[in-house]
Amino acid sequence: MPALKLVRTLKTENLIWEYWEDQEGKVFVRKRLPDLPSDTAVSILREQGFPEKYLEPIERGTLRSTVPLKGEEVPIEAFEIARKWAKEKFPLSLLLLGSVGTGKTQAVVTAAWWLLKKRKIATARFYSAMELRAAFDKGELQKDIKEVDLLVIDDLGREYRSDYNAYIVEALITTRYDLQKPVCITANITFEEIANRYTPRVLDRLREWAYRRIVKQNFSLRGILQGR
């Protein structure tokens, strides 16, 4: 299909009409729902188990995508990666690796908020890796794995290492892969450790089906912001 260029936008009370033009001058019309209000998107994420500490700066409008370093405002790399994923790579999954304190969790929560606000998803669910086993034993995780549009797993690898926990992670990844529903994962471990800790099949699925990036910033955001 020829590349399209947005030439006009018309907003009505309930719809947004977009007029696109291709390289041959033909015009196509698309309609979409308007964005959700920001506070509505935050409220939905709060109901879906997203931590308050990451929702509060979004709700208050105090979220930072840069930090002061040596007299300059330096972009937070995790935010740049999560933004690119949400705007260009979604509905691929996201595997975001990096050291502690590099802003990975705040970045993916913000990306989930943006996807919800833009109506690219309608439901999302947040789990820390340490919550997976309890949720699985209660039967809650199995339902969310199958039903929610976006599943966020924070700090993969922090949970207790056992065959049972490895089975839960493999079941989660395999089911989401089969359903082609995205999962967003943050972790402080390497690709090799993922394969060793779980199974090679987990890493193979993520290699095929996820936007994989490592946060290379060599400083802790917590240390910088707390020292201000």
Disulfide bonds with the S-S distance in Angstrom:
none
